[in-house]
Amino acid sequence: MDHKLRKVVYMSLAGLLLAVLLFMFGITISHNSLFVDGVYYILTLALLIITLIMLKNNRKVYKKALLSYLMGIDVFFIVLTTLYMGINHF
């Protein structure tokens, strides 16, 4: 695997991990407060969208199936966090 591609994969996995941990931390301390959950949701969504854009731009260059798989996981986490906010607060 190319060094630059490896760096892209590591950065996307780190972004996904950081986004999920941030959202879990926000859920833990919020006690179902809409404002606190909303702040952590927006931060998490921004991080996930940035990661998705990075993967999309690098997929144009490298054309690897691994990047498509990581994009799918990213979209899954976006849907999962949105469902959590929709079910618990609206």
C-alpha positions as CSV (number, residue, x, y, z in Angstrom):
1,M,0.0,0.0,0.0
2,D,1.2,3.4,-0.9
3,H,2.5,5.6,1.9
4,K,0.0,8.5,1.1
5,L,-2.9,6.1,0.8
6,R,-2.0,4.6,4.2
7,K,-1.9,8.1,5.7
8,V,-5.4,8.8,4.2
9,V,-6.8,5.5,5.7
10,Y,-5.2,6.3,9.1
11,M,-6.6,9.8,9.2
12,S,-10.1,8.7,8.2
13,L,-10.1,6.0,10.8
14,A,-8.9,8.5,13.4
15,G,-11.6,11.0,12.4
16,L,-14.3,8.3,12.7
17,L,-13.0,7.2,16.1
18,L,-12.8,10.8,17.4
19,A,-16.3,11.6,16.1
20,V,-17.8,8.5,17.7
21,L,-16.0,9.0,21.0
22,L,-17.0,12.7,21.1
23,F,-20.7,11.8,20.5
24,M,-20.6,9.1,23.2
25,F,-19.0,11.5,25.6
26,G,-21.7,14.0,24.8
27,I,-24.5,11.5,25.4
28,T,-22.9,10.5,28.7
29,I,-22.8,14.0,30.2
30,S,-26.0,15.5,28.7
31,H,-28.7,13.7,30.7
32,N,-31.0,14.1,27.7
33,S,-30.6,17.8,27.5
34,L,-31.5,18.9,24.0
35,F,-28.9,21.8,24.0
36,V,-25.9,19.7,25.1
37,D,-26.9,16.8,22.8
38,G,-27.3,19.3,20.0
39,V,-23.9,20.8,20.5
40,Y,-22.2,17.4,20.5
41,Y,-24.3,16.3,17.5
42,I,-23.2,19.3,15.5
43,L,-19.6,18.8,16.4
44,T,-19.8,15.1,15.5
45,L,-21.7,15.7,12.3
46,A,-19.1,18.3,11.2
47,L,-16.2,15.9,11.9
48,L,-18.0,13.0,10.0
49,I,-18.8,15.2,7.0
50,I,-15.2,16.5,6.8
51,T,-14.0,12.9,6.9
52,L,-16.4,11.9,4.2
53,I,-15.3,14.8,2.0
54,M,-11.6,13.8,2.5
55,L,-12.4,10.2,1.6
56,K,-14.4,11.3,-1.5
57,N,-11.6,13.6,-2.8
58,N,-8.9,10.9,-2.2
59,R,-11.1,8.2,-3.9
60,K,-10.8,10.2,-7.1
61,V,-7.0,9.9,-6.9
62,Y,-6.6,6.3,-5.7
63,K,-9.7,4.5,-6.9
64,K,-9.5,1.8,-4.1
65,A,-12.4,-0.2,-2.8
66,L,-11.2,0.4,0.8
67,L,-12.0,4.1,0.5
68,S,-15.5,3.3,-0.7
69,Y,-15.9,0.9,2.3
70,L,-14.8,3.7,4.7
71,M,-17.2,6.1,3.1
72,G,-20.0,3.6,3.7
73,I,-19.0,3.3,7.4
74,D,-18.9,7.1,7.6
75,V,-22.4,7.4,6.2
76,F,-23.6,4.7,8.6
77,F,-22.4,6.7,11.6
78,I,-24.0,9.9,10.2
79,V,-27.3,8.0,9.9
80,L,-26.9,6.4,13.3
81,T,-26.2,9.7,15.1
82,T,-29.1,11.4,13.3
83,L,-31.5,8.6,14.3
84,Y,-30.4,8.9,17.9
85,M,-31.2,12.6,17.9
86,G,-34.5,12.1,16.1
87,I,-35.7,9.3,18.3
88,N,-34.6,10.8,21.7
89,H,-35.4,14.5,21.2
90,F,-38.1,15.0,18.5
